Amino acid sequence: MSHVTIDAPVKVNLHLGIHPGRDARGYHRADSVMVALGVGDTVTVGTLPAPALSTKAPALPEPSAADASGVLLAMSEDVGVPPQKNTAWQAAARLRQAFGISVPVRVEVRKAVPPQSGLGGSSSDAASVILALCRLFSLDEKDPRVVDVARSVGADVPFFLNLAPSYLTGAGDVLAQTFPVLEGLPVALVRPARGVSTVAAYREFDVAPVVPASPAPMLAALRDGDAMGVAAALYNNLEGAATRLVPEILRVKSWLQRRPGVVAAQVTGSGSCVFAICETHAAARAVAACAQDEEDWWSCATFTVGKRAQFC
């Protein structure tokens, strides 16, 4: 095996409760309930030397040669950070170090979801790199070192290693509970032109912190497999900070709530994307099409997944 390609699904926060104050690491305590969606980036990892690895699309621009880290990163678009600060690069470098892998690798990331959306795209890219390296070098995905690397890269990264609907505590990186697979729930994603920096959102939250509501209603709905209960319990107390930074988020949410076939809408993560749970897949597709055609917002119709699946 010379390379491995993995779809990197995004997530939405069905419940996000950020607690005031920061711990010694500078993190907020968080109650986070996440579910994965059937859309996202595509990650390919292969050993070097190698030409462009992906067969799904034209070759990406060639990056500079791999440095002493042994990781060469190619991106389909500029995400605004140097390679060494990119989560995909960090995941590859840290897993190689944790397992003593000497073979240099090339990582390709084909972006399909805009950054600064609250969808966890960069975290999912990192987790997919970790899983691809495990398969490439026959490593046990359940080895504690794999989870340690994932947590070191970002709070959301461990979630993307298995994709089960999950309740996480701590800084949003400690798995507290998983739930039965929530498959096929129709979802429309709509994002205004401007994104929200996660760092900026938490800084804004600290200006006027809000004590979060309990995640209990959402956890109960997930335990019961009650899709309408899930829709009724959507919650995110980081929304206020996100909308103060990008007021257009409120217009997106209000627009979604008025669309036929939309059951409920909520900002995901730190924004700026808003997701809508819809009555049918046809309704989700209609909402996404209208958002693009009428408002020129980035949009996508998708569905919830509980395991790695072919993207829509």
C-alpha positions in Angstrom: 0.0 0.0 0.0 1.5 3.3 -1.1 -1.2 5.7 -0.1 -4.6 5.9 1.7 -7.5 8.2 0.9 -10.2 9.0 3.5 -13.2 11.2 3.5 -13.1 13.8 6.3 -16.7 14.5 7.4 -17.7 17.7 9.2 -19.7 17.9 12.4 -22.4 20.1 13.9 -22.9 20.8 17.6 -26.4 19.7 18.6 -25.6 21.2 22.0 -22.7 23.4 22.9 -22.5 24.8 26.4 -19.4 26.9 27.2 -18.7 27.6 30.9 -17.3 31.0 32.0 -13.7 31.1 33.0 -10.6 29.2 31.7 -8.5 26.4 33.2 -4.7 26.4 33.6 -4.3 25.5 29.9 -6.4 28.4 28.9 -9.4 26.3 27.8 -13.0 26.8 28.8 -15.0 23.8 30.2 -17.5 22.7 27.6 -20.5 20.4 27.2 -20.4 19.4 23.6 -22.8 17.1 21.8 -21.7 16.4 18.2 -22.9 14.4 15.2 -21.1 13.9 11.9 -22.4 14.8 8.5 -22.0 13.2 5.1 -20.0 16.0 3.6 -16.4 17.3 4.0 -12.9 17.4 2.8 -10.8 14.5 1.3 -7.5 13.5 2.7 -4.8 11.4 1.0 -1.6 10.3 2.8 1.2 8.4 1.1 4.8 7.6 1.5 7.6 9.7 -0.1 9.0 9.8 -2.7 5.7 9.9 -4.6 3.9 12.0 -7.2 0.5 13.6 -6.6 -1.4 10.8 -4.9 -5.1 11.5 -5.4 -7.0 10.0 -8.4 -10.2 11.9 -7.6 -9.2 15.2 -9.1 -6.3 16.9 -10.9 -3.0 17.1 -9.0 -2.5 19.7 -6.4 0.2 22.3 -6.7 3.5 20.8 -5.5 4.6 22.1 -2.1 8.2 22.6 -1.1 10.2 19.6 -0.1 9.6 17.9 3.2 11.6 19.4 6.0 13.2 17.6 8.9 9.7 16.7 10.2 9.3 14.3 7.3 5.9 15.7 6.4 5.1 17.3 3.1 1.7 19.1 3.0 -0.3 19.9 -0.2 -3.6 21.9 0.1 -6.1 22.5 -2.6 -6.5 26.1 -1.3 -4.7 28.5 1.0 -6.2 28.3 4.5 -4.2 31.2 5.8 -1.7 29.4 8.0 1.8 28.1 7.4 2.1 24.3 7.1 3.6 23.8 10.6 0.4 25.4 12.1 -2.0 23.4 10.0 -3.7 20.6 11.9 -3.2 18.0 9.2 0.5 18.7 9.2 0.6 18.6 13.0 -1.3 15.3 13.1 1.1 13.6 10.7 4.3 15.0 12.4 3.1 14.0 15.9 1.9 10.5 15.0 5.2 9.8 13.2 7.0 10.9 16.3 4.8 9.0 18.7 5.3 5.7 16.8 8.9 6.3 15.6 8.0 6.3 11.9 11.1 7.2 9.9 9.5 7.1 6.5 8.6 10.6 5.2 5.0 11.1 4.1 3.0 13.4 1.9 -0.4 14.7 3.0 -2.9 16.0 0.5 -6.0 17.9 1.7 -8.7 18.7 -0.8 -10.9 21.3 0.8 -14.7 21.2 0.2 -15.9 23.1 3.3 -14.8 26.7 4.0 -12.8 27.3 7.2 -14.0 29.4 10.1 -17.5 27.8 9.8 -17.8 25.9 13.2 -18.0 22.6 11.3 -14.7 21.2 12.6 -13.2 20.8 9.1 -9.6 21.2 10.2 -10.1 18.8 13.2 -11.6 16.2 10.8 -8.7 16.7 8.4 -6.3 15.9 11.3 -8.2 12.9 12.4 -8.4 11.6 8.9 -4.6 12.0 8.6 -4.2 10.0 11.8 -6.4 7.2 10.6 -4.7 7.1 7.2 -1.3 6.8 8.8 -2.6 4.0 11.0 -3.8 2.1 7.9 -0.7 2.9 5.9 1.7 1.6 8.6 -0.6 -1.1 10.1 -1.0 0.7 13.5 -3.8 0.0 16.0 -6.3 2.8 15.8 -7.2 2.1 19.4 -3.7 2.5 20.7 -3.8 5.1 23.5 -1.0 7.0 21.7 -3.3 7.6 18.8 -5.9 9.3 21.0 -3.2 11.2 22.8 -2.0 12.6 19.5 -5.5 13.5 18.5 -6.1 15.4 21.7 -2.8 17.2 21.4 -3.8 18.6 18.0 -7.3 19.9 18.9 -10.3 19.4 21.2 -12.6 18.1 18.5 -10.1 15.7 16.8 -10.8 12.6 19.0 -14.5 12.7 18.0 -13.6 12.3 14.4 -11.7 9.0 15.0 -15.0 7.1 15.4 -17.9 9.4 14.4 -20.6 8.0 16.8 -22.9 10.8 18.1 -21.0 11.8 21.2 -21.2 13.9 24.4 -17.9 15.3 25.3 -16.9 17.2 28.4 -13.6 18.7 29.8 -12.5 21.2 27.1 -14.8 19.3 24.7 -12.1 16.6 24.3 -13.1 14.0 27.0 -15.6 11.4 25.7 -18.4 11.0 28.3 -21.0 9.1 26.3 -21.8 7.8 22.9 -25.3 7.2 21.5 -27.0 5.0 18.9 -26.2 5.9 15.3 -28.3 8.8 14.1 -28.4 8.1 10.4 -30.0 10.0 7.6 -31.4 13.1 9.3 -31.8 15.7 6.6 -29.6 18.8 7.2 -29.0 22.0 5.3 -25.8 24.0 5.9 -25.8 27.7 5.2 -22.8 30.1 5.8 -22.5 33.8 5.3 -19.5 35.2 3.4 -17.5 36.0 6.6 -16.2 33.3 8.9 -15.6 33.4 12.6 -12.2 32.8 14.1 -12.6 30.3 17.0 -10.0 32.3 19.1 -12.0 35.5 18.4 -15.3 33.9 19.3 -14.0 32.7 22.7 -12.4 36.0 23.4 -15.7 37.7 22.7 -17.6 35.2 24.9 -15.3 36.2 27.8 -16.5 39.8 27.4 -20.0 38.8 28.4 -20.0 35.1 29.5 -23.3 33.2 29.7 -23.8 30.3 32.0 -24.9 27.3 29.8 -28.1 25.3 30.0 -27.9 21.7 30.8 -27.4 19.2 28.0 -29.8 16.8 29.6 -32.7 17.3 27.1 -30.4 16.7 24.2 -28.9 13.6 25.8 -32.3 12.2 26.5 -33.5 12.7 22.9 -30.4 11.0 21.6 -30.8 8.0 23.9 -34.4 7.6 22.7 -33.5 8.1 19.0 -36.0 10.9 18.9 -35.1 13.1 15.9 -37.8 15.7 16.7 -36.6 15.8 20.3 -33.1 16.5 19.0 -34.4 19.3 16.9 -36.3 20.8 19.8 -33.3 20.7 22.1 -30.7 22.4 19.9 -28.6 24.8 22.0 -25.4 26.9 21.6 -24.5 29.6 24.1 -21.5 30.6 21.9 -24.0 31.9 19.4 -24.1 35.4 21.0 -20.4 35.9 20.7 -20.4 34.6 17.1 -23.2 36.9 16.0 -21.7 40.0 17.6 -18.6 39.3 15.5 -20.6 38.5 12.3 -24.1 39.9 12.6 -25.1 38.4 9.2 -25.3 35.0 11.0 -28.5 36.2 12.6 -30.0 36.9 9.2 -29.0 33.5 8.0 -30.6 31.8 11.0 -33.8 33.9 10.7 -33.9 33.1 6.9 -33.6 29.4 7.6 -36.3 29.4 10.2 -38.7 30.8 7.7 -38.0 28.3 5.0 -40.6 25.6 4.2 -39.6 22.2 5.6 -37.2 23.5 8.2 -37.8 22.1 11.7 -35.1 24.0 13.6 -32.0 25.9 12.9 -28.9 26.7 15.1 -25.4 28.0 14.8 -22.8 25.3 15.0 -19.6 25.7 17.1 -18.2 29.1 17.0 -19.9 29.8 13.6 -20.3 31.3 11.1 -22.3 28.3 9.6 -25.9 27.7 10.6 -27.4 24.3 10.2 -31.1 23.4 9.7 -32.7 20.1 10.5 -35.3 19.5 7.8 -38.4 17.4 7.4 -37.1 15.7 4.2 -34.0 15.4 2.1 -35.9 17.2 -0.7 -36.6 20.1 1.7 -32.9 20.3 2.6 -31.9 20.4 -1.1 -34.4 23.1 -1.8 -33.2 25.2 1.2 -29.5 24.8 0.1 -30.4 25.8 -3.5 -32.3 28.8 -2.5 -29.6 30.0 -0.1 -27.1 29.9 -3.0 -29.4 31.3 -5.7 -31.2 34.0 -3.8 -28.7 35.1 -1.2 -25.3 33.9 -2.6 -24.5 32.2 0.6 -22.3 29.0 0.7 -24.7 26.1 1.2 -24.9 22.3 1.2 -27.6 19.7 1.6 -26.5 16.7 3.5 -27.5 14.2 6.3 -26.3 12.9 9.6 -24.0 9.8 9.7 -22.8 7.6 12.5 -19.9 5.9 10.7 -17.6 6.6 7.8 -19.7 6.7 4.7 -19.6 7.8 1.1 -20.2 11.5 0.9 -23.2 13.0 -0.8 
